[in-house]
Amino acid sequence: MTIPDPLDPPPQPPPAAVRTGGWLAVVAAVLVGLWTVAVTVAIQGFGWLLEQVGQSIGQELPAALWPVVALVGAGLVAAPAAVIGFVPRSPAVRAAGRPWM
């Protein structure tokens, strides 16, 4: 084992990581997040409206209403999230998209 000379220049830092992906992937991830919020609010609001109208006219709605509303909302949210989770080259954008699936 050799002891470094204190007058030797310090070692060079490792090269910076190459950035991949770019700003378009980040913008797409933000748009998918906004899409998720908008779809969730719209689908749940539509289900609520159907239920309220049904109650106001005295009609029972099928028990499958809310599971169907949830499945439709999940499908509309999962498709764009899957694209964000697998297509971009940026690991940060992929990591942001995968939990939504």
N, C-alpha and C positions, 0 to 999 in steps of 0.2 A: 504494500500500500504506500503510495507516495503522497506526500503532503504538498498541496498546491502552493506555489509561490505567491505571496500577497501582491506582487507587482504584475502578475499575469492579468490580462484583460478578462473580464467576467465572461462566462459562457453565453452564447447567443440564445435568446428565447426561441421556443419552437415557433414555426411559422403559423400565422393565423389561419383559422379554419376557413375554407372556401364556403361562401354563402350560396345556398341554392334555394330555389323557390321564387323569391322575389316578392314584391309588394302585391301582385295580383292574387297570390294565394292567401295572403292575409286579408285582403278585401273580400275575397270569396268566403273566407271563414266568418267574417263579420256579417256578411249578407245571409249566410246560412243561419247564424244565430238570430238575426232579425226575423228571418222566415220562420224559424221555430217558434218564436214568441207570437208572431202574427197568426200562424196556423193554429196554435194551441188556443189562443183567445177566441178566434173565429169559430173553430169547431165546437169548443165547449159552450160558447155563447149560442150557437145554433141549436145544440142539444137542449140547453136551458130554455130557449125560446119555444122549441117544440113542446117541451114538457109544460110550460106555462100556458100555452094556447090550448093544449089538450085538457088541462085542468079547468081552464075557464069555460070550456064548452061541455065539461062533464064527461069527457071521454078518457078512458084508461089507455095509456100508451103501453106498447109491449115491453116486457121486462128486459128484452135484449137491446133496448135503446142505448143505454150508457155503454155497454161493452162494444157495440158497433161504433159509437161515437169515438171511444178510446182507440179502437183498432184503426179506424180511418185516420185519426190524428197521428197515431204512431207511424203509420205507413207514409204519410205525407212529410213527417219529420225525418224518418230514418233514411229515405232515399237520398236527399241532398247531403245528409251527414255521412253517409257511406262514401259518397264521392269525395268529400273533404277528408275522410279518414284514410283513404287509400290512394288517391291520385296525386296530390302535391308531393314534390320532392322534399320540401322543408319538413324536418322531423317535428318541429314545434307545431306546425299547422296540422299535420297528421295526428299528433297527440291531442290537439284540441278537438278534432272531429270525431275520434273514436269513442269517447264516452257517450256521445249522443246516440249511438247506435244501439 
